Amino acid sequence: MKLKLGFIGFGEAGYFFTKDFPADKVELFAFGHHQDEDNEKGRTLRARAAENGVKLMPSMQALLEASDIVFNLTTASAALPVGKEVAPLMRKGQTYIDMNSAAPKTKEEIGKAFEASEADFVEAAVMSSVPVGRTHVPVCVCGKTAEETAEKLNALGANFRYLSEDIGLASASKMLRSIGAKGMIALFAELVFATDRYHLTDEVLSRLNWTMTEEMGFMGFVNYSVASAAIHNGRFVHEMEEVVSMMDDLGENSIMTQAALKKFEWLHEQGYADQFAVRANTYDEVLAVKHKMDEQKER
């Protein structure tokens, strides 16, 4: 018997995520608000659904009735309203998976909406690019039936990783990763805009690449960075003030540079440098000091 997968929302993520499911093992259904529109968006949605063998359903109710597992791939703002709408409509044996990039609190509230539902709720967090990974994109999941659901979907070519029964941890993992991933995206955008003004882009990026790959490796660079921030924040404050001044002279936006300056100012105000007689070697050593300082504040 084929597993019936339903998708609420069929935009870019839904299109690429349904690309590689085996047609002999699954039936795919979708319902999207733009599917009947006579415009480019509607025509594209219908063409993509046909391309992937996805049957478009006439209503949300029809989608729910046809599906064994229902995925919400709409938006973060729609995650909770849609979850509350479908929870009382789903039946025993069904599973609802919210894959939107929403905060842990939002996922917890969706979970509460499903406490009175006959269906099971699984929280999911997509950990990489769906257009790149397609059906095999890494996804972290949490919930009472998340492990069982992951095994079922992985047998069909998905790449789901069970984390915990506790709703919210998958989303927290993604949100915390975004601090680094999205932070670096913004930082490198600011960097290359500035290096281009001096025609030094290749020079600066090649040196960073060497440091982060050959000289230290990524984890080595993380350990070095956190230790340096904790110990040399005072010196970094003065250095970044000069960098902000340079960016102002160039007429370039310096939001990320100013953020770095503010972070070093905060570390200096907290007195992190005073806690280290010798340089820390790992971020764990810095975290141990942070935990000690946090405990002292709570007393």
C-alpha positions as CSV (number, residue, x, y, z in Angstrom):
1,M,0.0,0.0,0.0
2,K,1.3,3.4,-0.9
3,L,1.9,6.0,1.8
4,K,-0.2,9.1,1.2
5,L,1.6,12.4,1.7
6,G,-0.2,15.7,1.8
7,F,1.3,19.2,1.6
8,I,-0.3,22.4,2.8
9,G,1.4,24.9,0.6
10,F,3.1,24.1,-2.6
11,G,5.7,26.8,-3.2
12,E,9.4,26.4,-3.8
13,A,10.0,24.2,-0.8
14,G,7.0,21.8,-1.5
15,Y,8.1,21.6,-5.2
16,F,11.7,20.6,-4.4
17,F,10.9,18.4,-1.4
18,T,8.5,16.2,-3.5
19,K,11.0,15.8,-6.3
20,D,12.5,12.4,-5.4
21,F,9.9,10.3,-3.6
22,P,9.5,7.0,-5.3
23,A,6.3,7.0,-7.3
24,D,5.6,3.3,-6.7
25,K,5.6,3.8,-2.9
26,V,3.9,7.1,-2.3
27,E,0.9,9.2,-3.5
28,L,1.4,13.0,-3.3
29,F,-1.3,15.5,-2.6
30,A,-1.2,19.3,-2.1
31,F,-3.4,22.3,-1.5
32,G,-2.2,25.8,-2.1
33,H,-4.1,29.1,-1.9
34,H,-2.8,30.2,-5.3
35,Q,-3.4,26.9,-7.2
36,D,-6.5,28.1,-9.0
37,E,-5.3,31.6,-9.9
38,D,-5.1,32.6,-13.5
39,N,-1.7,34.2,-13.2
40,E,2.0,33.3,-13.4
41,K,2.1,32.1,-9.8
42,G,-1.0,29.9,-10.2
43,R,0.2,28.5,-13.6
44,T,3.7,27.8,-12.2
45,L,2.2,26.0,-9.2
46,R,0.0,23.8,-11.3
47,A,2.8,23.0,-13.8
48,R,5.2,22.0,-10.9
49,A,2.6,19.8,-9.3
50,A,2.0,18.0,-12.6
51,E,5.7,17.6,-13.1
52,N,6.2,15.9,-9.7
53,G,3.0,13.8,-9.9
54,V,1.3,15.8,-7.1
55,K,-2.5,15.9,-7.2
56,L,-3.9,19.2,-6.3
57,M,-6.9,19.0,-3.9
58,P,-9.9,21.3,-4.1
59,S,-9.8,22.2,-0.4
60,M,-7.9,21.8,2.9
61,Q,-10.5,19.3,4.0
62,A,-10.1,17.2,0.9
63,L,-6.3,17.2,1.4
64,L,-6.6,16.1,5.1
65,E,-9.1,13.3,4.1
66,A,-6.7,11.9,1.5
67,S,-3.4,12.0,3.5
68,D,-1.7,9.7,6.0
69,I,1.0,12.3,6.8
70,V,0.3,16.0,6.3
71,F,3.2,18.5,5.9
72,N,2.8,22.2,6.5
73,L,5.2,24.1,4.2
74,T,3.6,27.5,4.2
75,T,5.3,30.3,6.2
76,A,6.3,30.9,9.8
77,S,3.5,33.4,10.3
78,A,0.9,30.8,9.1
79,A,2.3,27.9,11.1
80,L,0.2,28.4,14.2
81,P,-3.1,29.5,12.6
82,V,-2.9,26.6,10.2
83,G,-2.0,24.2,13.0
84,K,-4.9,25.3,15.1
85,E,-7.2,25.0,12.0
86,V,-6.3,21.4,11.1
87,A,-5.8,19.9,14.5
88,P,-9.5,19.2,15.2
89,L,-10.1,18.0,11.7
90,M,-7.5,15.2,11.6
91,R,-8.2,11.6,12.5
92,K,-6.4,8.9,14.5
93,G,-3.5,7.4,12.7
94,Q,-2.6,10.6,10.9
95,T,0.5,12.6,11.5
96,Y,0.9,16.4,11.1
97,I,4.4,17.7,10.5
98,D,5.1,21.4,10.7
99,M,8.2,22.2,8.6
100,N,8.1,26.0,8.8
101,S,11.0,28.0,10.2
102,A,9.2,29.1,13.3
103,A,10.4,29.8,16.9
104,P,10.4,27.0,19.5
105,K,7.5,28.7,21.3
106,T,5.4,28.7,18.2
107,K,6.0,24.9,17.7
108,E,5.1,24.3,21.4
109,E,1.8,26.2,20.9
110,I,1.1,24.0,17.8
111,G,1.8,21.0,19.9
112,K,-0.7,22.2,22.5
113,A,-3.3,22.6,19.8
114,F,-2.8,18.9,18.9
115,E,-3.1,17.7,22.5
116,A,-6.9,17.4,22.0
117,S,-6.5,16.1,18.4
118,E,-6.7,12.4,17.4
119,A,-3.7,12.9,15.1
120,D,0.0,13.0,16.1
121,F,2.1,16.1,15.9
122,V,5.7,16.1,14.8
123,E,7.8,19.3,14.9
124,A,10.3,19.5,12.1
125,A,13.2,21.9,11.3
126,V,14.8,22.0,7.8
127,M,18.5,22.2,8.3
128,S,19.8,23.0,4.8
129,S,18.6,24.2,1.4
130,V,15.6,22.4,0.1
131,P,16.3,23.3,-3.6
132,V,19.7,21.7,-3.1
133,G,18.8,18.7,-1.0
134,R,15.3,18.2,-2.4
135,T,13.7,15.1,-0.8
136,H,17.0,14.3,0.9
137,V,17.4,17.6,2.7
138,P,18.4,17.1,6.3
139,V,15.4,17.6,8.7
140,C,15.5,17.4,12.5
141,V,12.3,16.2,14.1
142,C,10.8,16.1,17.7
143,G,7.6,14.6,19.1
144,K,6.2,11.5,20.7
145,T,5.9,9.7,17.3
146,A,8.8,11.6,15.6
147,E,11.2,8.6,15.7
148,E,8.7,6.3,14.1
149,T,7.7,8.9,11.5
150,A,11.4,9.6,10.6
151,E,12.0,5.9,10.0
152,K,8.9,5.7,7.8
153,L,9.9,8.7,5.7
154,N,13.6,7.7,5.6
155,A,12.6,4.4,4.0
156,L,11.2,6.5,1.1
157,G,14.4,8.5,0.6
158,A,13.9,11.3,3.1
159,N,16.7,12.4,5.6
160,F,14.9,12.9,8.9
161,R,16.9,12.9,12.1
162,Y,15.1,12.2,15.4
163,L,16.2,14.5,18.3
164,S,13.7,14.1,21.2
165,E,10.1,13.7,22.2
166,D,10.2,17.3,23.5
167,I,8.6,19.8,21.1
168,G,10.7,22.9,20.4
169,L,14.2,21.4,20.3
170,A,14.3,20.9,16.6
171,S,13.3,24.5,16.0
172,A,15.7,25.7,18.6
173,S,18.5,23.8,16.9
174,K,17.7,25.5,13.6
175,M,17.3,29.0,15.2
176,L,20.6,28.7,16.9
177,R,22.3,27.5,13.7
178,S,20.9,30.6,12.0
179,I,22.9,32.8,14.4
180,G,26.0,31.4,12.7
181,A,24.7,30.7,9.2
182,K,22.6,33.8,8.6
183,G,25.1,35.9,10.6
184,M,27.9,34.8,8.3
185,I,25.8,35.5,5.2
186,A,25.2,39.1,6.4
187,L,28.8,39.5,7.5
188,F,30.3,38.3,4.2
189,A,27.9,40.5,2.3
190,E,29.1,43.5,4.2
191,L,32.7,42.3,3.9
192,V,32.8,42.0,0.1
193,F,31.0,45.3,-0.4
194,A,33.8,46.9,1.5
195,T,36.7,45.0,0.0
196,D,35.5,45.7,-3.5
197,R,36.0,49.4,-2.8
198,Y,39.8,48.8,-2.4
199,H,39.9,46.0,-5.0
200,L,41.1,43.6,-2.3
201,T,38.3,41.0,-2.3
202,D,40.4,38.0,-3.5
203,E,43.2,38.9,-1.2
204,V,41.1,39.2,2.0
205,L,38.9,36.1,1.2
206,S,41.9,33.9,0.3
207,R,43.5,34.8,3.7
208,L,40.3,34.0,5.6
209,N,39.9,30.8,3.6
210,W,43.4,29.7,4.5
211,T,42.9,30.5,8.2
212,M,39.6,28.7,8.5
213,T,40.5,25.6,6.5
214,E,44.3,25.0,6.3
215,E,45.7,26.8,9.3
216,M,43.1,26.0,12.0
217,G,40.2,24.1,10.5
218,F,36.6,25.2,11.3
219,M,36.4,23.9,14.9
220,G,39.9,25.3,15.6
221,F,38.7,28.6,14.3
222,V,35.6,28.5,16.5
223,N,37.8,27.7,19.6
224,Y,40.2,30.5,18.7
225,S,37.4,33.0,18.0
226,V,35.5,32.5,21.3
227,A,38.7,32.5,23.4
228,S,39.9,35.7,21.7
229,A,36.5,37.4,22.2
230,A,36.6,36.6,25.9
231,I,40.3,37.7,26.4
232,H,41.0,40.4,23.9
233,N,37.6,42.2,23.9
234,G,39.1,45.5,25.1
235,R,41.7,45.7,22.3
236,F,39.0,44.5,19.8
237,V,36.8,47.5,20.8
238,H,39.4,50.0,19.7
239,E,40.2,48.1,16.5
240,M,36.5,47.9,15.5
241,E,36.0,51.6,16.2
242,E,38.7,52.2,13.6
243,V,37.0,49.8,11.2
244,V,33.6,51.6,11.6
245,S,35.4,54.8,10.9
246,M,36.9,53.4,7.7
247,M,33.4,52.1,6.6
248,D,32.0,55.6,7.2
249,D,34.7,57.1,5.1
250,L,33.9,54.6,2.3
251,G,30.2,55.4,2.6
252,E,29.4,51.7,3.1
253,N,26.8,50.3,5.4
254,S,28.4,48.9,8.6
255,I,25.6,47.2,10.5
256,M,27.5,44.0,11.0
257,T,30.8,45.8,11.9
258,Q,28.9,47.9,14.5
259,A,27.3,44.7,15.9
260,A,30.7,43.2,16.4
261,L,31.9,46.4,18.1
262,K,28.9,46.3,20.5
263,K,29.5,42.6,21.3
264,F,33.1,43.3,22.2
265,E,32.0,46.3,24.3
266,W,29.5,44.1,26.2
267,L,32.1,41.4,26.8
268,H,34.5,44.1,28.1
269,E,31.8,45.6,30.4
270,Q,31.0,42.1,31.8
271,G,34.7,41.7,32.8
272,Y,35.4,38.5,30.8
273,A,39.1,39.4,30.3
274,D,39.6,39.6,34.1
275,Q,38.6,36.0,34.5
276,F,41.5,34.5,32.6
277,A,45.1,34.4,33.9
278,V,46.2,32.5,30.8
279,R,44.6,32.2,27.4
280,A,41.7,29.7,27.0
281,N,42.2,27.0,24.4
282,T,38.6,26.0,23.8
283,Y,35.1,27.5,23.8
284,D,34.3,25.0,26.6
285,E,36.8,26.8,28.9
286,V,35.1,30.1,28.1
287,L,31.7,28.6,28.7
288,A,32.8,27.3,32.1
289,V,33.7,30.9,33.1
290,K,30.4,32.2,31.7
291,H,28.5,29.6,33.8
292,K,30.4,30.7,36.9
293,M,29.7,34.4,36.2
294,D,26.0,33.6,35.6
295,E,25.8,31.8,38.9
296,Q,27.4,34.7,40.8
297,K,24.8,37.1,39.2
298,E,22.0,35.0,40.4
299,R,23.1,35.0,44.1
